[in-house]
Structure formats: structure tokens, C-alpha cells
Amino acid sequence: MSGLGAVGGFQAGGAAIPSSKVEISISCRNLRNMDYMSKSDPMCVMYSKDIKTNKFMEFGRTETIQDNLNPDFTTKFVIDYFFEESQKLKFEVYDVDSRSRNLAEHDFIGSVELTLGEIVGSPGSCFVRSLQNGNQGTQGNGQISLRAEELSSSKEIVTFQFQGKNLDQKNWFWGKSDPFLTFYRANEDNSYTAVHRTEVIKNTLNPNWKAFIIPMRKLCNGDYDRSIKVECHDWESSGDHIPIGEFTTNVRELSSGSNKVFEIFNPKKKKKKAGEIHLMRCHIEEEASFLDYIKGGMQMNFTVAIDFTASNGNPQNPSSLHYYNPYQMNQYASAITSVGEIIQDYDSDKMYPALGFGARMPDGTVSHEFALNFQPTNPFCSGIDGILAAYYHSIQCVQLYGPTNFSPVIRHVSRFAQQVRDGSEYFVLLIITDGIITDMQETKTAIVDASTLPMSIIIVGVGTADFAAMDELDGDEERLSSRGRYAERDIVQFVPYNKFLSANMQVAQAYLAKEVLAEVPDQVMAYMKRYGIKPRPPAAANIMPPRPPTSQHANNSTAHHIPPQPHATAPPPPYSKAPYPTQ
């Protein structure tokens, strides 16, 4: 890789952090087979070591590839590269056995620890090492290949759709072929890195693959002339997919007109045509970013909902999750502070509705949707301190009860999101809970309904309860459904608080905020794309008032004829806060 010292976005006379954004691609070969009746289903987890705590924190996970001991993962990891720092990374490879995100429930194959500099400094910026597995050492676990490449600043995305015609028959005894396409971009050492796979179309020699969208950075790093190899395989349940044929092209050729036809040839039988791949659609456009919407005045409306069920323990007991200690925040207060301090920067008036659920009220009724300040028509708290004050006060005024119902507070925020769907506002609901959801079916239905709205739901689990059911709501592995309807997009992020308890409180809050908010920008973008909402023009910058006249000209009449200054364009107002609908 060349030019890692150069940073994109050069601006003469300015200053920039001396870093580059680097994309890491991962492949494995000859992995240990952990399954008896089939092959391993590998997934790779990347960690980065925090300098302050000297602990590895999870950075991200690849997709899972079924029945494959030689996976080429299409998921990439983008990280800032600093020449002057020793950026320690760890990669762990697992054989995935279920949909659980708990890594302890999957078979560990092996890992490797290294620095980002080792990857960048390897020949061709490609690092290969055998996987280590405890006392087993490196014998028989397989190898991992890590490739780094500096990312371009391209914001373009391309939409493709392909069709196969008269593909070679590979299944002579069990029907026709089951074809799929894999796209690879060329590297500087003439090798190729997988960047996308289509779905498998069963039992056909004339497949019509679904249209897909891919960032230009991922496809060719913004280089229209960079070689792209497309392979067509016949899918096999064993993971030993049979090559049908391949062709090589580039974005410039693909974008020069639709209805292009590419003849494919099997690399082992180059003279024998193996069918045709037809390009049905190629559309390139510049993609707006989350920051573009923020610059255009989009407001982030933050609502917090707190679990007041009895399973939290008596608030007067130090073992209670709701215990008040003036010298140290409990987990509820810590979660509110961690997320709120980030969100508040994007809310102009910093007034937040704060709700509670699962409590018995002074009149004896049980509420799953009450205002922490006990003002149902005006549940707004001023800033994060206001939320905490209302929370601490409400603990003394209600009785912890139950059950644990999420759907009322989700429906509550959904009512507001339903009223503002033009992209000027986006709603984030933070639910903090200690227990298992009682109204699971109603909650799933409420989330599926909310998935069409400008809204995200963050669930933070406190305490030591079993939160396995939360993975289903998270929807990272499988799209959430309810009563035959699927969520339009993934809007839920779940994070267990105890994952961060090993760090001190300040560090724990920083990592919690980073993890729970990591998916929000993508969820915002998914909503905007789904409904074709473009960012508004950037609001005018705040302008300093004119310099007052100097004392010697203070009485000069011309000093008062100062040209009027342009005013900053006010961002769209937040959703109506008076009156506040409660039904």
C-alpha cells in the first residue's frame, strides 16, 4: 500500500490530525473443523486495545459464512491509523453454533494479536499468521490473512443488478445449478479481496439476482479503473462451491452503459464459454452522510425510560440497582449520563422527556408509562442533571412493582415520531432495565411498527439477569418479525452494562456511550434512504457581532451606519412540547 502518510482532504493553511482511515479485510485458510456432521461456520471478531485501561475492547464482527474452512469475509473494519502510536489489535475466529451474540456459546478456533503497524508494514500490507489456541498452540488451527488499505474520501455509492444467461449445468443428478456471484477488487500485489456476494438462486441456469448497493470505497476504493473480478459459483451445502465461470471488468466499463453482456469462462477451461452475465442496472450517485443531516439542522430528540420493577431490589438497600450513593452513580444514573451527554450536543433546547415503567403509584395503580417529574402533560427535564434529579426524586415517591413491559414507552415515543417524518427530527429512546421482558410479543409488534418511523431504541441491561431474549430484539443476526410482519429496518441496539464493569466509572461510561450509540448514525441513514429524504442545506454559521467603534470615533455619526449582518438560519423547531399528548 502506498501513501499511508498522506491524508485526504488537504486544506492549505489548515491543520489536521496526522492519521489515515484504513480498511482491514480478513480471510482465513485451512481452519480447524469444529463440527462433526458438517464444516465450521466461521466468524471473526476484531478488538482494539485501549491505551488508558490496557484492555481489549470489541471493535466489530464479520458476517458468519456457513460450512467453510477457507472464508473470505466481505465485512470490512475501518480504523484510524496513527503512525506514531502502537495500535494493538486482536482477532478471534469462532465457529458459530447459534444466533447468540455471547461468544462463550460458540466454539473458539484461534486468535492472533498484533499491531496495526505490523499489518501496514507487511509486504503489500498483507499480514499472514497461524491462529493461536491456548495450549494447542498454532498447530492445525489454520491461518488468518489481514490486509490493510488506506481509504479514499469517495462518498459515491453504486447500485448494480445482474442476470445470468445459459450458465453451465453443474448438478447433473439433482436438478440445475444454484448460482451466486462473488465480487473481488484487485490489490497492488495482483491478488483479490472479496467485497460482496449475491444471494443464491436455486435450481436455475438463468438467474435474476436482486439489485444491491455497495459503497464505491468498498468496491474499488474510488478508482474507476481498478480491476474487479466477478466469479459465478454453483452453491453446495458442503461449502465446496463449484466454479462456473468468471470475468474481469472495472467501474468505468460497468458505468459506460447498461445492458452490457460479459461472457464467463471457467479458469480451468478458458476456451469453453460457461454462460453470460448481463448487467441490467448500474447507477452511481453521491451518498449523503449522517453529518450532512446534522449540518442541515436535523434535531436528535432523546427520551429515557427507566425500569421501576421490584426485581431491582429495595432502593434503601445498598445492593439495589436503584440505591442512591452521593459518591458514586448507580448503573441507571451512569447509563443516563453516558448516553445523554452525547445526544445532548444535537438537541437545541436540551429538554428531555423522562419516563418510568413498572411502578405502583401513590394512588395504588400500576403504571408502565409515567413521567418521572409526575407532570404527565409536561414530562420534560432540563438537561441530563434534570433527568437525574427527577429520577432520584421519583424513587422516593413510588413503589417498585412490575411486570416489565416495554411496549407502552415504545408506543409513547412512536406517537411523536409519527408526527415528524420529513427528516427534520429523529427520536432516540433509551430503555434501561434489569429484567426479562414480560410483554415480549407486544414489544416486538411495537418495534416492527416503529421501524417505519424516524426512531431508534437503545436498551441497556443492568444487573446480572439473563438478557438472551434481547438478542432477538437487536435484530443484528436476523430481522425482527411479529405476527407475520418484518421490521422495515433494524432500529434496536442492546448492550449489557456489566460488559464494562471491569473499567473505572469514567472509562466505563465512555465505552458504554460508544457502543450503545454506534448504530444510531446508520439507523438514521437507513430511514433517510428508505424514504428518499435528502439533507437540507447547511445552516448558516454563527456570526460574531460587529466590532464596536473605537472611543475616538464613538461620537461620529458614521459609526452608527453599520451594514446589517446576516443572521444564522434557525434549525427546525423540536417537536411540540405544549400541550404534551399523553394518549
N, C-alpha and C positions, 0 to 999 in steps of 0.2 A: 504494500500500500504506500502510495506516495503522498507527500504534502500534509502529514498529520500536524505539522507545526503551524500550518496556515489555518486561519479561522474565517469562515464565511461571514458575509455581512460587513465587509470592510467599510469604515467611515473615517475619512481623513480628518485629523484634528480631534478625534474622539478617543474613547478608551474602551477596552473590552476585557472580560475575564479570559485569560490565556488558556482556553480549552477548546476541544473539538467534540462534536457529538459523534460517537462511534456506535455502529450497529454490529452486534455479535450474532453470528449464525452458528448453529450446533448440528453436528452429525455424530453418529456412533456406528461402530462396526464390531461385529462378532460378539454381541452382548451375551452374557450368560442367560441361558433359558431357565426361567423360574417356574414355568408351567409344565405339567405332565402331559396334558391332552392337547396342548397347542403351544404356540410360541409366546414369548413375553410381549406385553403391551407397554412399551416404554414411554416414559415422560421424563423430562429434565427440569430440575429446579435450580434457579440461579440465586446466589446470595452475594451480598457485598458487606464488607466489614466496616463498621462504624469506628472512626478514629477515637472518639471520646470514650465509648464503652468497651472497645476492643471485642465486640461481639458481632457475629454474622447475623444479618437480618435478611429475610427473604426479599428478593428483588422481583421475581416473577416466575411463571411456569410456562413450559411449552404445551402444545396440544399433546394428546395421547395418540400414538399410532398403533393400531391393532396388529397383533401377530407379526411382529417384525423385529429381527435381531440386528438389522442394519438401517436404522431410521435416519432420514434427513428431515429434520423438523423445519416447518415453514414459519413458525413463530420466531420472531427476532427480538433481541433485547437492545434497547438504545440507552447508552450511558455516556455521561460527560467524561472525557479523557483529559487528565491533567498531567503534563509531562513531569512536573516537579513533585508529584505525590506517588506514594506506593499504595496503589488501589488494590486491596486484596479481595479476591473473588473466590467463590466456591461453587462447584456444580455437582449436583447429586442426581443420579439416574435411578428411577424406580420402575418396577413392573406394576402397573396399576391394576388393582383387583376389584375396585368398586368405584362408585361415584363420590365417595367421601373425600373431602379435602384434607383430612387428617392423615399425614404422611405415615404415621405409625401403622396404619391399616393396609399399607402397600408393601411389597417386597423390595427391599433396598438392594440394588445391584452393585453400585460403586460410586465413588466420588473422586474429585480432583480439586486441589487448592493451588492457586497461583495468583499472579498479579496481572492486571490489565496490560501493564507494560510488557510482560512476557508474551502475551498474545500479539500485541502490536509489533514487538521487536523480532518475532519469529519470521523466517523466510516466507515471503508472500503474505505476512500477517496471518499465518495459519499455524496453530499450535496443536500438536497431536500428542496424547499421553494415554497410558493404560490407566483404567479405573482402579482405585484402591478400595478394598472392602475389609477393614479391620484386620483380624488375624489371618485372613485368607490372602492378604497381600494383593498383588496385581494379577496373579495367575488366573486366567480363564474368565475374567470379568468383562473383557472387551476393551475397546479404545474409544476415546472421545476426541473429536476434532472441533476446535474452536477457531473461527475465522472472524477477524475484525476489519471493518471498512469504515472510513470517515463518510458521514452522510452529507449529501448535498442539501442546499436550502430550498429545493423544489417543493412547492405546495400543490403541484398538479396531481390529479388522480385520473385514472383511465378506466373506462367501462368496456369490457370485452364480452362477446358471445361467440361461441364456436359450435360448429356442426361437423359430424363425421359422415363420410360417404363411402360405401363399399369397402369397409375395413376388412382385413383378413379374418377368416374364421379360425379361432383357436380352440374352441371346445367342440371337438368332433363327436363326442358321445353324449354331452349334456346340454345340447342347445347351442345358441350363438354366444358370441363373446360378451363380456361385461366391461366395456371400455371406460377409461378415465384418462384425463390429461394431467401431466405434471409440467410446470414451467420452471425453468432454471435461468439464472443470469450468469454470464461469464465472469470469471475472476482474472486478475492480471497474470496468473500462472497457467492460464488456459484450462483450469478446472471450472466446474459449475456448482452453483449453490441453489438449492430448491427454494422457490419463493411462493408457490401456490399450487394447490391441487383442486381439480374439479370434483364434483360428486361422481359416483359410479352409476352408469346407466346399464341396467341389467338386460341381458338377452337381446342384443340388437347389434347389427353391423352398420346402422345409420343413426347414431346417437345425436340428440339435440341437448347440449349441456346448458344449464342455466347461465344467465348473464352474471358476471361478477365484477366487483370494483376493487382495484388494487392501487395503492399509492405509487406514484412514479419513482419515489426514492427506493421503495422496496423492489420494484420490478427491474429498474436499470440504473438506480441512483441518479436519475435526471439526465442520463446520457442517451440520447435518441439513437445513437449509432452503436451502442453496446450490444453484443450478440446475446440473443435469447434462444435457448433451446427448448423445444416442446416435444415431450415424449408421450406416446399413447401406449397404454398397457391394458391387458386383459386382467381384470381383478380375480384373484384367487383367495379363498378363505384361509388358506395356509400361510398367506403373506408372501408367497413366491409368485409375484405377479409376472405374467408372460409379456415380453415386449412385442408390440405390434409394429410400430414404426416411429419415426421421429423426423423433425425438420428444424432448421435454424433460420432465424429472422432477426429483426430489430424493430424498435418502436417507430423509426422513420418509415420503414416499409409498411408496417401494420397500419399506420395512421394516414397513409397516402391515398386511401380509398377503401370502401367496404367491398364485400363480395369477392374478396381475394381467395384464391384456391392454392393450397400447399399440398404437394404430393409428399407422402411419407414413405420412408424406406426402412426396413429392418437393418440395423447396423451390421448384422451377420450375413445379410443377403442384399447388399447395396443395390444390385441391379434389378431386383424384383420389387415392383411397386406394391405397397401394402395398403393402399387406400388414399383418401384425400381428407384434408381438414379444411373446412370452409370458414372464413372469417365473416360472420354475419353482422357484427357491430363493433366499432371502435370509436369511442367518444372520449376526448380529453378535455378536462376543464380544471380550473384552479379551485382548490378546496379552501373554504374559509376555515379559520382556526377558532378555538374557544376564546382566545384573546381578542379576535376580531369582534366577537359578540359583546365581550366585556367593554371594549373600547366604544362600541356602538350604544352603550348605555343600558345593557341588559342588567336587571336587578336580580340578585340572589336572595330569596326570601327564606329565612331559617325558622323552623318550628321545632321545639323539643317536646318529647312526650316521655314521661318518667313512670316506671313501674312501681306502684304502691301496694303490691300484693304481700301477704303475710309471710311468704317464703323468704323474704329479705331479712327477717329477724326483727325482734323488738328494737326500735330505734334508740332506746335508752341503754341498750346493751352494747358494749364495745365490739362484740362480734358481729353486730348487724351491719349490713351493707349500707344502711341509711344513718349510721351513727355519726353524730357531729363532733368533730375534733377541731378546735380552733387552730391547731398547729399543723394539721395535715388533712388534705382533702380526702373524702371517701371516693370510691370508684365512680359513683354517679356524678359528683361535682367535677372530678377530673375529666371525665368524658365530655361533659358540657363545655368545660373550659377549653379542652383540646380542639374540638371541632368548631366551637363558636368563635374562637379567636381568629381562625382562618376565614370563615364565612363572613364575619362582620366587616371585613375590608371591602366587600362587594355589595353591601346593603347601605343605601344612602342615609336612612334615618335611624338605623340600629335599634329598632323597636321589634321585639320578637314575641310571638305568641308562645306561651309555655303551658303545657297540659299535663295532667296526671291521669292514671287509669288504675283500676283495681282497688280503690279505697272505699271505705264506708264513711259517709259524710256525717256531720253533726246531727242531721235530721234522721239518721238511721238508714238512708238509702245507699245503695252501692253504685258508684259511678265509674264508667270506663272512658270518660271524656269530660274532665272538669278543669277549669282554669286554676293554675297554681296561685294566682292572686285573688281567687274567688270573685272575680268580676267577669261573668260569662259574656257580657257584651263588649268587654274591653280587656282581653286577657294578655295585653302586651306588656312586656317588661323592657325596661330601658337598659340595653347593653347586656353583656354577659354577667356583670355584677348584679343587675336587676333580676335575671333569671335565678341566680344562686340565692339571692335574698328571698325570693318568692318560694323557692324550693325548701330552704331551711325553715321558713315560717310555716309552710303547709304541712310539713312533717309533724309539727306540734299540734295541728288542728284536725287531722283526720286519723282514722284507724286503718292500719294496713289490713287488707282483706283479700279479695280475689273474686273470680279467677283471673287468668292472664289473657285478656282479649286485646288483640291488636287492631282488628278491623274498624272499630269506631274512630280511632285517631287517624287512621289512614283515610277513611271516608271524609273526616273533618278537613284535612288539608286538600283532598281531591276537590272539594266543593269550590275552593278558591282557585285552584289551578284550572278548573273547568272554565272559569270566567275570563282568563287571560291566556289565550293560546296563540298570540301573534309573535311570540319570541321576545317581547319586551321584559318579561319576568320569568323566573324559573324558581321552583319551590323545592326545598330540601327538608325532609322530615327526619329528625334524629330520634330514634326509639332506643331507650336504654332499659334493659330488662335483665332479670336474674333467672328466669324460668322458662319452662316449656310452654309453648302457645296452647291455649285451651280451645280457641276458635280457629283452628288451622284451616278448615275449609272456607270459612268466611273471609279469613285473611288472604288466602290465595286468590279468591274471587275479587277482593278489593284491589289487590296488586295487579291482577290482569286488567281490571278496569282502568287503573291509574296509569298503566303502561302506555296509554294513548295521550297522556297529558304531560305538560312541561313540569315533570316532578321526579325526584329521586328519593329513595328511602334508605337510610343508613341505620343498621341495627348493631348496637354494641352490647355484647353479652358480658355481664359482670358476675362475679362469683364463680362457683365450681360446678354448676349444673351441667347436664348433658345437653349440648346445643346441636346435636347431629341433625335435627329436623330443619335447622336454619339453612343448611347447605341447599336444601331443595328450594327455599325461597330465593337464595342468592342467584340461582339460575346460570352460574358460570359453566357448568358441565352440561346441563340440559334445560332447554327453555321451559319456564314455568307454565303450567296449564291448570285450568279449573273448569270442570263441567263441560269438557269438550272444546274449550276456547284456550288458545295460546296467547301468552303475553306478546304484545307487539314488539317490545324491546326489553332488555334487561335493565331494571331500574333499582335493584336491591343490592346492597353490599353489606355483608355480615362480617364482623370482626370480634373475636373473643378478647376481652380486656386482659385476661390473665396471661396472654401471649407476651405481654410487655412488662409483667411484674418484676422480672429479674433486673430491670434497669431502675435507676433512681427516678423519682416522680417527674422531674422536668424532662428528662430524656424520654421516659415512657409516654408522656403527653405528646411530645413531638412525633414519635413514631406512630402513635395511635392516630393522630391527625393525618399523617401522611398516608397511612393505609386505608382509613375509612373514606378519605376524600379522593383517593387515587382514581376511582372510576367515574367520578362526577363529570369531569370535562367530556369524556367520551359519551356519557349518557346524555349530556346537553346536546352534543353534536349529533347524536343519533336521532334525537327529537327534531332538530332543525332540518336535517336531511330528509327525514320521513315526510315532513310537511312542506318542504321546499322553501323554508324561511331563510332569507339572506340577512347577513348582518347589516345594521344601519350604519350610515356614515359616522365616523368617529366624532364624538362630541368635541366642541372647541375647547382648547386648553384654557385653564385658569390664567387670567392675565393680571399682572401686577398693576395696581393703580398708578396713575401718572406721578412722576416725581414732583413734590411740592416746590413752589417757586422759592428761590433763594431770598434771603432777607433784604438784599439791596434792591430787588425788583418786586417786593411784596406789595407795594402800593401802586405799581404800574398797571394801568388798565389792561394792557395786552396780556398780562399774566393770567387773566380770568378767561381768556378765549382759547381754552384748551380743546382740541378736537375730541369729540366723544369717542370713547374706547368701546370696541366690540365686547359684548357680554358672552360668557360661556353658555353654550346651549344646555339647558337643564335636561337631565335624563328623564325618561318616562317615570311618572309617579308610581310608587308602590301600590299594591292593591288596596282598595278602600278599607280603612280601618275604623270607620264610624258611619253607620252602625255596624256592628260585627255580627253576622248571622250565626246563630247557634244551631240551626236545623237545616 
